[in-house]
């Protein structure tokens, strides 16, 4: 089976920015559901927390892929964990 090429720097950066925004928005939903609207251990808050964890797990997996995909001089932790924007 042929090895797939992975992502280039621009693709990693674009996905990283999207995942940062998604995590920020899901974090706000988690706070709203778990802190303001429903019990902190209620079904709604647990589901919001699980969504946040899923995004975090995906960011982690893609950061590991970026380490493999990119030359040392292009890789940075900021791709998936720097400021949103």
Chimera marker file (.cmm) of the C-alpha trace (Angstrom):
<marker_set name="trace">
<marker id="1" x="0.000" y="0.000" z="0.000" r="1" g="1" b="0" radius="0.5"/>
<marker id="2" x="1.381" y="3.428" z="-0.954" r="1" g="1" b="0" radius="0.5"/>
<marker id="3" x="2.099" y="5.915" z="1.804" r="1" g="1" b="0" radius="0.5"/>
<marker id="4" x="-0.216" y="8.931" z="1.790" r="1" g="1" b="0" radius="0.5"/>
<marker id="5" x="1.547" y="12.307" z="1.627" r="1" g="1" b="0" radius="0.5"/>
<marker id="6" x="0.126" y="13.941" z="4.767" r="1" g="1" b="0" radius="0.5"/>
<marker id="7" x="-0.531" y="17.676" z="4.967" r="1" g="1" b="0" radius="0.5"/>
<marker id="8" x="1.691" y="20.569" z="4.001" r="1" g="1" b="0" radius="0.5"/>
<marker id="9" x="2.355" y="23.592" z="6.224" r="1" g="1" b="0" radius="0.5"/>
<marker id="10" x="-0.505" y="25.683" z="4.831" r="1" g="1" b="0" radius="0.5"/>
<marker id="11" x="-2.985" y="22.844" z="5.346" r="1" g="1" b="0" radius="0.5"/>
<marker id="12" x="-1.811" y="22.247" z="8.921" r="1" g="1" b="0" radius="0.5"/>
<marker id="13" x="-2.072" y="25.972" z="9.702" r="1" g="1" b="0" radius="0.5"/>
<marker id="14" x="-5.585" y="26.261" z="8.213" r="1" g="1" b="0" radius="0.5"/>
<marker id="15" x="-6.843" y="23.218" z="10.099" r="1" g="1" b="0" radius="0.5"/>
<marker id="16" x="-5.115" y="24.400" z="13.277" r="1" g="1" b="0" radius="0.5"/>
<marker id="17" x="-6.857" y="27.777" z="13.102" r="1" g="1" b="0" radius="0.5"/>
<marker id="18" x="-10.230" y="26.129" z="12.519" r="1" g="1" b="0" radius="0.5"/>
<marker id="19" x="-9.757" y="23.703" z="15.427" r="1" g="1" b="0" radius="0.5"/>
<marker id="20" x="-8.694" y="26.551" z="17.748" r="1" g="1" b="0" radius="0.5"/>
<marker id="21" x="-11.873" y="28.480" z="16.918" r="1" g="1" b="0" radius="0.5"/>
<marker id="22" x="-14.006" y="25.349" z="17.306" r="1" g="1" b="0" radius="0.5"/>
<marker id="23" x="-12.439" y="24.599" z="20.705" r="1" g="1" b="0" radius="0.5"/>
<marker id="24" x="-13.016" y="28.187" z="21.854" r="1" g="1" b="0" radius="0.5"/>
<marker id="25" x="-16.670" y="28.069" z="20.795" r="1" g="1" b="0" radius="0.5"/>
<marker id="26" x="-17.249" y="24.629" z="22.303" r="1" g="1" b="0" radius="0.5"/>
<marker id="27" x="-15.625" y="25.866" z="25.510" r="1" g="1" b="0" radius="0.5"/>
<marker id="28" x="-18.194" y="28.665" z="25.680" r="1" g="1" b="0" radius="0.5"/>
<marker id="29" x="-21.010" y="26.155" z="25.130" r="1" g="1" b="0" radius="0.5"/>
<marker id="30" x="-19.559" y="23.981" z="27.897" r="1" g="1" b="0" radius="0.5"/>
<marker id="31" x="-19.494" y="26.929" z="30.305" r="1" g="1" b="0" radius="0.5"/>
<marker id="32" x="-23.042" y="27.894" z="29.383" r="1" g="1" b="0" radius="0.5"/>
<marker id="33" x="-24.413" y="24.357" z="29.717" r="1" g="1" b="0" radius="0.5"/>
<marker id="34" x="-22.366" y="23.229" z="32.690" r="1" g="1" b="0" radius="0.5"/>
<marker id="35" x="-22.230" y="26.401" z="34.673" r="1" g="1" b="0" radius="0.5"/>
<marker id="36" x="-25.280" y="28.451" z="33.893" r="1" g="1" b="0" radius="0.5"/>
<marker id="37" x="-28.100" y="26.412" z="32.400" r="1" g="1" b="0" radius="0.5"/>
<marker id="38" x="-27.807" y="22.776" z="33.512" r="1" g="1" b="0" radius="0.5"/>
<marker id="39" x="-26.174" y="20.802" z="36.325" r="1" g="1" b="0" radius="0.5"/>
<marker id="40" x="-22.392" y="20.529" z="35.953" r="1" g="1" b="0" radius="0.5"/>
<marker id="41" x="-22.642" y="16.736" z="35.892" r="1" g="1" b="0" radius="0.5"/>
<marker id="42" x="-25.801" y="16.698" z="33.761" r="1" g="1" b="0" radius="0.5"/>
<marker id="43" x="-26.078" y="15.051" z="30.372" r="1" g="1" b="0" radius="0.5"/>
<marker id="44" x="-25.789" y="18.380" z="28.540" r="1" g="1" b="0" radius="0.5"/>
<marker id="45" x="-22.593" y="19.494" z="30.297" r="1" g="1" b="0" radius="0.5"/>
<marker id="46" x="-21.011" y="16.037" z="29.931" r="1" g="1" b="0" radius="0.5"/>
<marker id="47" x="-21.749" y="16.042" z="26.190" r="1" g="1" b="0" radius="0.5"/>
<marker id="48" x="-20.229" y="19.525" z="25.808" r="1" g="1" b="0" radius="0.5"/>
<marker id="49" x="-17.144" y="18.413" z="27.757" r="1" g="1" b="0" radius="0.5"/>
<marker id="50" x="-16.825" y="15.321" z="25.540" r="1" g="1" b="0" radius="0.5"/>
<marker id="51" x="-16.963" y="17.520" z="22.428" r="1" g="1" b="0" radius="0.5"/>
<marker id="52" x="-14.164" y="19.691" z="23.842" r="1" g="1" b="0" radius="0.5"/>
<marker id="53" x="-12.073" y="16.594" z="24.583" r="1" g="1" b="0" radius="0.5"/>
<marker id="54" x="-12.649" y="15.275" z="21.059" r="1" g="1" b="0" radius="0.5"/>
<marker id="55" x="-11.331" y="18.517" z="19.543" r="1" g="1" b="0" radius="0.5"/>
<marker id="56" x="-8.339" y="18.431" z="21.911" r="1" g="1" b="0" radius="0.5"/>
<marker id="57" x="-7.596" y="14.821" z="20.940" r="1" g="1" b="0" radius="0.5"/>
<marker id="58" x="-7.775" y="15.701" z="17.251" r="1" g="1" b="0" radius="0.5"/>
<marker id="59" x="-5.425" y="18.677" z="17.755" r="1" g="1" b="0" radius="0.5"/>
<marker id="60" x="-2.974" y="16.398" z="19.541" r="1" g="1" b="0" radius="0.5"/>
<marker id="61" x="-3.094" y="13.754" z="16.802" r="1" g="1" b="0" radius="0.5"/>
<marker id="62" x="-2.622" y="16.365" z="14.086" r="1" g="1" b="0" radius="0.5"/>
<marker id="63" x="0.270" y="17.978" z="15.951" r="1" g="1" b="0" radius="0.5"/>
<marker id="64" x="1.987" y="14.571" z="15.984" r="1" g="1" b="0" radius="0.5"/>
<marker id="65" x="1.291" y="14.301" z="12.247" r="1" g="1" b="0" radius="0.5"/>
<marker id="66" x="2.739" y="17.786" z="11.674" r="1" g="1" b="0" radius="0.5"/>
<marker id="67" x="5.952" y="16.708" z="13.391" r="1" g="1" b="0" radius="0.5"/>
<marker id="68" x="6.192" y="13.833" z="10.892" r="1" g="1" b="0" radius="0.5"/>
<marker id="69" x="4.957" y="15.805" z="7.851" r="1" g="1" b="0" radius="0.5"/>
<marker id="70" x="6.936" y="19.024" z="8.129" r="1" g="1" b="0" radius="0.5"/>
<marker id="71" x="10.614" y="19.902" z="8.050" r="1" g="1" b="0" radius="0.5"/>
<marker id="72" x="11.981" y="21.012" z="11.454" r="1" g="1" b="0" radius="0.5"/>
<marker id="73" x="12.207" y="24.638" z="10.362" r="1" g="1" b="0" radius="0.5"/>
<marker id="74" x="8.469" y="24.743" z="9.490" r="1" g="1" b="0" radius="0.5"/>
<marker id="75" x="7.052" y="22.910" z="12.511" r="1" g="1" b="0" radius="0.5"/>
<marker id="76" x="5.904" y="24.890" z="15.539" r="1" g="1" b="0" radius="0.5"/>
<marker id="77" x="3.655" y="24.187" z="18.520" r="1" g="1" b="0" radius="0.5"/>
<marker id="78" x="1.797" y="27.351" z="17.497" r="1" g="1" b="0" radius="0.5"/>
<marker id="79" x="0.246" y="25.531" z="14.539" r="1" g="1" b="0" radius="0.5"/>
<marker id="80" x="-2.222" y="23.746" z="16.811" r="1" g="1" b="0" radius="0.5"/>
<marker id="81" x="-1.705" y="25.405" z="20.203" r="1" g="1" b="0" radius="0.5"/>
<marker id="82" x="-0.904" y="29.077" z="19.555" r="1" g="1" b="0" radius="0.5"/>
<marker id="83" x="-3.334" y="31.977" z="19.698" r="1" g="1" b="0" radius="0.5"/>
<marker id="84" x="-6.639" y="31.693" z="17.881" r="1" g="1" b="0" radius="0.5"/>
<marker id="85" x="-7.250" y="34.015" z="15.029" r="1" g="1" b="0" radius="0.5"/>
<link id1="1" id2="2" r="1" g="1" b="0" radius="0.2"/>
<link id1="2" id2="3" r="1" g="1" b="0" radius="0.2"/>
<link id1="3" id2="4" r="1" g="1" b="0" radius="0.2"/>
<link id1="4" id2="5" r="1" g="1" b="0" radius="0.2"/>
<link id1="5" id2="6" r="1" g="1" b="0" radius="0.2"/>
<link id1="6" id2="7" r="1" g="1" b="0" radius="0.2"/>
<link id1="7" id2="8" r="1" g="1" b="0" radius="0.2"/>
<link id1="8" id2="9" r="1" g="1" b="0" radius="0.2"/>
<link id1="9" id2="10" r="1" g="1" b="0" radius="0.2"/>
<link id1="10" id2="11" r="1" g="1" b="0" radius="0.2"/>
<link id1="11" id2="12" r="1" g="1" b="0" radius="0.2"/>
<link id1="12" id2="13" r="1" g="1" b="0" radius="0.2"/>
<link id1="13" id2="14" r="1" g="1" b="0" radius="0.2"/>
<link id1="14" id2="15" r="1" g="1" b="0" radius="0.2"/>
<link id1="15" id2="16" r="1" g="1" b="0" radius="0.2"/>
<link id1="16" id2="17" r="1" g="1" b="0" radius="0.2"/>
<link id1="17" id2="18" r="1" g="1" b="0" radius="0.2"/>
<link id1="18" id2="19" r="1" g="1" b="0" radius="0.2"/>
<link id1="19" id2="20" r="1" g="1" b="0" radius="0.2"/>
<link id1="20" id2="21" r="1" g="1" b="0" radius="0.2"/>
<link id1="21" id2="22" r="1" g="1" b="0" radius="0.2"/>
<link id1="22" id2="23" r="1" g="1" b="0" radius="0.2"/>
<link id1="23" id2="24" r="1" g="1" b="0" radius="0.2"/>
<link id1="24" id2="25" r="1" g="1" b="0" radius="0.2"/>
<link id1="25" id2="26" r="1" g="1" b="0" radius="0.2"/>
<link id1="26" id2="27" r="1" g="1" b="0" radius="0.2"/>
<link id1="27" id2="28" r="1" g="1" b="0" radius="0.2"/>
<link id1="28" id2="29" r="1" g="1" b="0" radius="0.2"/>
<link id1="29" id2="30" r="1" g="1" b="0" radius="0.2"/>
<link id1="30" id2="31" r="1" g="1" b="0" radius="0.2"/>
<link id1="31" id2="32" r="1" g="1" b="0" radius="0.2"/>
<link id1="32" id2="33" r="1" g="1" b="0" radius="0.2"/>
<link id1="33" id2="34" r="1" g="1" b="0" radius="0.2"/>
<link id1="34" id2="35" r="1" g="1" b="0" radius="0.2"/>
<link id1="35" id2="36" r="1" g="1" b="0" radius="0.2"/>
<link id1="36" id2="37" r="1" g="1" b="0" radius="0.2"/>
<link id1="37" id2="38" r="1" g="1" b="0" radius="0.2"/>
<link id1="38" id2="39" r="1" g="1" b="0" radius="0.2"/>
<link id1="39" id2="40" r="1" g="1" b="0" radius="0.2"/>
<link id1="40" id2="41" r="1" g="1" b="0" radius="0.2"/>
<link id1="41" id2="42" r="1" g="1" b="0" radius="0.2"/>
<link id1="42" id2="43" r="1" g="1" b="0" radius="0.2"/>
<link id1="43" id2="44" r="1" g="1" b="0" radius="0.2"/>
<link id1="44" id2="45" r="1" g="1" b="0" radius="0.2"/>
<link id1="45" id2="46" r="1" g="1" b="0" radius="0.2"/>
<link id1="46" id2="47" r="1" g="1" b="0" radius="0.2"/>
<link id1="47" id2="48" r="1" g="1" b="0" radius="0.2"/>
<link id1="48" id2="49" r="1" g="1" b="0" radius="0.2"/>
<link id1="49" id2="50" r="1" g="1" b="0" radius="0.2"/>
<link id1="50" id2="51" r="1" g="1" b="0" radius="0.2"/>
<link id1="51" id2="52" r="1" g="1" b="0" radius="0.2"/>
<link id1="52" id2="53" r="1" g="1" b="0" radius="0.2"/>
<link id1="53" id2="54" r="1" g="1" b="0" radius="0.2"/>
<link id1="54" id2="55" r="1" g="1" b="0" radius="0.2"/>
<link id1="55" id2="56" r="1" g="1" b="0" radius="0.2"/>
<link id1="56" id2="57" r="1" g="1" b="0" radius="0.2"/>
<link id1="57" id2="58" r="1" g="1" b="0" radius="0.2"/>
<link id1="58" id2="59" r="1" g="1" b="0" radius="0.2"/>
<link id1="59" id2="60" r="1" g="1" b="0" radius="0.2"/>
<link id1="60" id2="61" r="1" g="1" b="0" radius="0.2"/>
<link id1="61" id2="62" r="1" g="1" b="0" radius="0.2"/>
<link id1="62" id2="63" r="1" g="1" b="0" radius="0.2"/>
<link id1="63" id2="64" r="1" g="1" b="0" radius="0.2"/>
<link id1="64" id2="65" r="1" g="1" b="0" radius="0.2"/>
<link id1="65" id2="66" r="1" g="1" b="0" radius="0.2"/>
<link id1="66" id2="67" r="1" g="1" b="0" radius="0.2"/>
<link id1="67" id2="68" r="1" g="1" b="0" radius="0.2"/>
<link id1="68" id2="69" r="1" g="1" b="0" radius="0.2"/>
<link id1="69" id2="70" r="1" g="1" b="0" radius="0.2"/>
<link id1="70" id2="71" r="1" g="1" b="0" radius="0.2"/>
<link id1="71" id2="72" r="1" g="1" b="0" radius="0.2"/>
<link id1="72" id2="73" r="1" g="1" b="0" radius="0.2"/>
<link id1="73" id2="74" r="1" g="1" b="0" radius="0.2"/>
<link id1="74" id2="75" r="1" g="1" b="0" radius="0.2"/>
<link id1="75" id2="76" r="1" g="1" b="0" radius="0.2"/>
<link id1="76" id2="77" r="1" g="1" b="0" radius="0.2"/>
<link id1="77" id2="78" r="1" g="1" b="0" radius="0.2"/>
<link id1="78" id2="79" r="1" g="1" b="0" radius="0.2"/>
<link id1="79" id2="80" r="1" g="1" b="0" radius="0.2"/>
<link id1="80" id2="81" r="1" g="1" b="0" radius="0.2"/>
<link id1="81" id2="82" r="1" g="1" b="0" radius="0.2"/>
<link id1="82" id2="83" r="1" g="1" b="0" radius="0.2"/>
<link id1="83" id2="84" r="1" g="1" b="0" radius="0.2"/>
<link id1="84" id2="85" r="1" g="1" b="0" radius="0.2"/>
</marker_set>
